[in-house]
Amino acid sequence: MTDATADSFEVLGRRPRGPASFLIFAALLVVAGAVLYPVLATALNGVKDLSEIRTNPLGLPRVWMWSNYWGILTGYRYWQVLGNSLFIALFTVFLTLAVASMAAFTFAHLRFFGDKFLLNYLQLGLLFPVATAILPLFIKIRDLGLLDSYWGVILPQVAFSIAMAVLLLRTAFRQLPSELLDSAMMDGCGYFRYFFYITLPLSGPILSTVGIIAFVGSWNGYLLPLVVFNSESRYPWTLGLMAFQGQYMTAWQLVLAFITLTILPAILMFLLAQRWIVAGLTAGAVKS
């Protein structure tokens, strides 16, 4: 059993031993295998040729075609779409954190007419994915003159990320000790300084959690860039896959190699920020 799992049980006041520990370890092993196997299969099929993918999709390659990966890494197309995806994702994260943190702070500490109604209205965004609003989004983006521009993708992604971000941040902000706000107000700090100098520095885990969720959602976005972009020079990596699709056939070995290389940044970012994500999602789960 991993140390993180053992620590979580210690927090709850009990640590599994004997058969219970073995069953938990076996269950976690099965879940980890179900998650990792498709990723490993994708990476392995990226070093096969097309005929072997069709005849041996689940086994180890008989001939390791490392040229599939090397050809993508040395090509301009890969770095172009990777840069486009990174640009869109980073701006989406920045704007999501900036807007959602201020809105969440307002809903957490200020009371005004219609605040609950406005919060509930904002949370309705959780019920509607981008696909359900793609037609009115396209019309609005066209009317604003944002077609075939990065902002035509960034701004709608921020809008659809705010609902979840405000929900998480508001809960975390309300868990901060009220004595901090009271003492800050007595010292003449004010809401703005309290937000920037006290709330944000103490909310690193939940801000990291919201940032990772927004980053991964933007990084894997497909439908919105497909509708907005016309120029191939602005394509993110999800649309860059079309470079390996012809009229009569698809180079699946290159597609799988390309997918493996492009999901690595998101996986690495998630692994590096895993501790912050867990701390952010569990913040406030146990009341003192």
Stockholm file with secondary structure:
# STOCKHOLM 1.0

chainA/1-288         MTDATADSFEVLGRRPRGPASFLIFAALLVVAGAVLYPVLATALNGVKDLSEIRTNPLGLPRVWMWSNYWGILTGYRYWQVLGNSLFIALFTVFLTLAVASMAAFTFAHLRFFGDKFLLNYLQLGLLFPVATAILPLFIKIRDLGLLDSYWGVILPQVAFSIAMAVLLLRTAFRQLPSELLDSAMMDGCGYFRYFFYITLPLSGPILSTVGIIAFVGSWNGYLLPLVVFNSESRYPWTLGLMAFQGQYMTAWQLVLAFITLTILPAILMFLLAQRWIVAGLTAGAVKS
#=GR chainA/1-288 SS CCHHHHHHHHHTTCCCCTHHHHHHHHHHHHHHHHHHHHHHHHHHHTTSCHHHHHHCSSSCCSSCCTHHHHHHHTSHHHHHHHHHHHHHHHHHHHHHHHHHHHHHHHHHHCCCTTHHHHHHHHHGGGGCCGGGGHHHHHHHHHHTTCTTSTHHHHHHHHHHHHHHHHHHHHHHHHTSCHHHHHHHHHTTCHHHHHIIIIIHHHTHHHHHHHHHHHHHHHHTCCHHHHHHCCCGGGCCHHHHGGGGBCSSCBCHHHHHHHHHHHHHHHHHHHHHTHHHHHHHHTTTSSCC
#=GC SS_cons         CCHHHHHHHHHTTCCCCTHHHHHHHHHHHHHHHHHHHHHHHHHHHTTSCHHHHHHCSSSCCSSCCTHHHHHHHTSHHHHHHHHHHHHHHHHHHHHHHHHHHHHHHHHHHCCCTTHHHHHHHHHGGGGCCGGGGHHHHHHHHHHTTCTTSTHHHHHHHHHHHHHHHHHHHHHHHHTSCHHHHHHHHHTTCHHHHHIIIIIHHHTHHHHHHHHHHHHHHHHTCCHHHHHHCCCGGGCCHHHHGGGGBCSSCBCHHHHHHHHHHHHHHHHHHHHHTHHHHHHHHTTTSSCC
//
